[in-house]
Amino acid sequence: MSDDHTHVQEFFSARAAHWDTRFPDDGPAYAAAVAELGLGDGDRVLDAGCGTGRALTPLRAAVGPSGVVLGADLTPAMLEAAVRAGRDRDGQLLLADVAVLPLCSESLDAVFAAGLVAHLPNPTENLRELARVVRPGGTLALFHPIGRAALAARQGRQITPEDLRAEANLRPLLAGAGWRMTSYVDEDARFLALAARAG
């Protein structure tokens, strides 16, 4: 396992048991972001870096009982927290690295990724792997329930020009990984970038 993976697992393992209680009011923001994916009955969607699975319930509601909802995370403790919360009823949980997904190419309609980009060790390659598993024209949602400035303030830091989530950085990053950005919102209340998989 790489040092990046070890660091991510250690960080989230230490916080998994109380993760949801730290952010109890994020549910509506997750539901609104999932709605913007434009999913329909029977669609197939992955929550990449699903953590405790907070997006799984709105994703299940969006794709209906005939759809497929997968949640992949690198940290066993986060998946265990998702099971304790009962969210495994809304989607199949996978202990998996989003850099090497155990999924067939072009097998999904969409990927939802909350707070993921900042934790990717090789963003272009990792976003390319997400593109691999999505059909041409499928959608990627990069989401955070608060905006970049609010997140930086919460973490006691300043936004820097190198921030991957800045539109000027994210647009070419996505393009280099096989995505075309279609929408970008960065407000205090949320961050949401939508992209379509290039054909």
C-alpha atoms as one frame of an Amber mdcrd trajectory, in Angstrom:
protein
   0.000   0.000   0.000   1.353   3.458  -0.882   2.080   6.111   1.741  -0.824
   8.157   0.310  -3.225   5.280   0.924  -1.883   4.654   4.411  -2.291   8.333
   5.303  -5.872   8.436   3.962  -6.828   5.251   5.807  -5.281   6.456   9.064
  -6.997   9.843   8.785 -10.463   8.429   8.097 -10.169   5.367  10.354  -9.622
   7.642  13.334 -12.747   9.652  12.478 -15.133   7.042  11.056 -17.141   6.244
  14.195 -18.137   9.889  14.723 -18.007  11.175  11.138 -21.760  11.595  10.711
 -22.197  13.347  14.056 -19.589  15.918  13.008 -21.688  16.924   9.992 -25.317
  16.153  10.931 -26.944  18.725   8.645 -25.406  17.707   5.305 -28.267  15.445
   4.179 -30.217  18.052   2.161 -27.046  19.194   0.387 -26.265  15.618  -0.625
 -29.817  15.091  -1.899 -29.703  18.319  -3.925 -26.360  17.390  -5.487 -27.600
  13.905  -6.387 -30.667  15.485  -8.020 -28.393  17.499 -10.305 -26.877  14.280
 -11.682 -30.138  13.737 -13.570 -30.298  10.026 -12.819 -33.319   7.983 -13.855
 -34.930   4.675 -13.002 -32.635   1.765 -13.742 -29.426   3.811 -13.959 -26.130
   2.525 -12.568 -24.139   4.845 -10.295 -21.014   4.726  -8.142 -20.387   6.778
  -5.014 -16.585   7.006  -5.258 -14.954   7.453  -1.868 -18.363   6.889  -0.277
 -17.168   7.120   3.320 -20.099   6.421   5.629 -22.456   6.287   2.653 -24.354
   9.536   3.118 -25.083   9.740  -0.629 -26.324   6.149  -0.983 -29.904   6.823
   0.129 -30.530   9.729  -2.289 -28.735   7.796  -5.041 -31.031   4.798  -4.456
 -34.074   7.076  -4.553 -32.858   8.537  -7.867 -32.284   5.204  -9.647 -35.177
   3.290  -8.105 -35.300  -0.382  -7.168 -34.175  -1.512 -10.638 -31.047   0.671
 -10.586 -27.594  -0.214  -9.316 -25.934   1.774  -6.530 -22.338   1.033  -5.557
 -20.298   2.665  -2.829 -16.516   2.275  -2.941 -14.115   3.346  -0.234 -10.516
   2.614   0.705 -11.097   2.684   4.474 -12.735  -0.357   6.103 -13.801   1.669
   9.157 -15.829   4.052   6.996 -17.633   1.162   5.302 -18.303  -0.380   8.723
 -19.872   2.926   9.804 -22.024   2.854   6.656 -23.247  -0.633   7.591 -23.997
   0.450  11.182 -26.060   3.317   9.763 -27.996   0.837   7.583 -26.899   2.451
   4.347 -25.760  -0.878   2.909 -29.488  -1.472   2.250 -29.348   1.302  -0.374
 -26.209   0.192  -2.199 -23.539  -2.468  -2.448 -20.401  -1.481  -0.553 -16.976
  -2.223  -2.032 -13.659  -2.024  -0.242 -11.808  -0.603  -3.224  -9.357   2.038
  -4.346 -10.933   4.435  -6.834  -7.591   4.401  -8.667  -8.154   0.749  -9.660
 -11.863  -0.010  -9.616 -13.052  -3.618  -9.839 -15.636  -2.624 -12.457 -16.027
  -3.201 -16.186 -15.347  -0.341 -18.585 -18.383   1.781 -19.486 -20.542  -0.103
 -16.970 -21.956   2.952 -15.163 -24.130   5.934 -16.015 -22.664   8.251 -13.383
 -20.174   8.739 -10.577 -20.810  10.816  -7.464 -17.709  11.889  -5.527 -18.062
  13.895  -2.328 -14.865  15.433  -0.994 -12.775  13.053  -3.076 -10.578  15.233
  -5.283  -8.359  16.553  -2.502  -7.516  12.987  -1.441  -6.500  11.658  -4.858
  -2.764  10.906  -5.032  -2.690  11.171  -8.856  -5.731  13.282  -9.786  -5.474
  13.009 -13.574  -4.932   9.243 -13.540  -7.558   8.717 -10.852 -10.190  10.801
 -12.667  -9.293   8.897 -15.845 -10.113   5.662 -14.009 -13.528   7.095 -13.085
 -14.034   7.974 -16.762 -13.129   4.410 -17.744 -16.061   2.929 -15.846 -18.636
   5.451 -17.128 -20.357   5.211 -20.498 -19.745   8.002 -23.048 -21.989  10.921
 -22.121 -22.266   9.696 -18.534 -21.870  12.136 -15.672 -19.436  12.885 -12.856
 -20.390  15.032  -9.868 -17.557  16.379  -7.713 -19.256  17.641  -4.586 -18.672
  19.099  -1.165 -21.524  20.196   1.126 -19.782  23.528   1.733 -17.836  25.747
  -0.635 -14.076  26.101  -0.916 -13.841  29.241   1.237 -16.036  27.790   3.989
 -14.064  24.535   3.939 -10.742  26.386   4.188 -12.049  28.435   7.118 -13.273
  25.262   8.850  -9.785  23.782   8.462  -8.034  26.986   9.583  -6.314  27.646
   6.276  -6.503  29.974   3.285  -7.512  29.027  -0.248  -4.436  28.847  -2.448
  -4.183  29.258  -6.229  -3.114  25.588  -6.413  -6.445  24.336  -5.011  -7.552
  21.541  -7.353 -11.199  22.541  -6.868 -10.647  26.029  -8.302 -12.418  26.219
 -11.655  -9.238  27.316 -13.457  -7.458  24.176 -12.211 -10.331  21.720 -12.289
 -11.484  22.343 -15.860  -8.157  21.341 -17.521  -7.640  18.541 -14.993 -10.983
  17.019 -15.950 -10.330  17.534 -19.668  -7.010  15.714 -19.381  -8.804  12.792
 -17.753 -11.538  12.399 -20.368 -14.250  14.630 -18.887 -15.855  17.882 -20.098
 -16.973  20.233 -17.330 -20.595  21.246 -17.858 -21.354  23.152 -14.657 -19.407
  24.712 -11.785 -20.776  26.175  -8.542 -18.662  27.308  -5.593 -20.722  29.027
  -2.910 -20.531  29.090   0.883 -23.299  26.489   1.028 -21.865  24.027  -1.498
 -19.306  23.095  -4.110 -20.536  21.164  -7.142 -18.782  20.561 -10.435 -20.536
  18.440 -13.038 -18.752  16.866 -15.981 -19.748  14.649 -18.885 -17.614  11.762
 -20.060 -16.164  12.505 -23.455 -17.198  10.149 -26.246
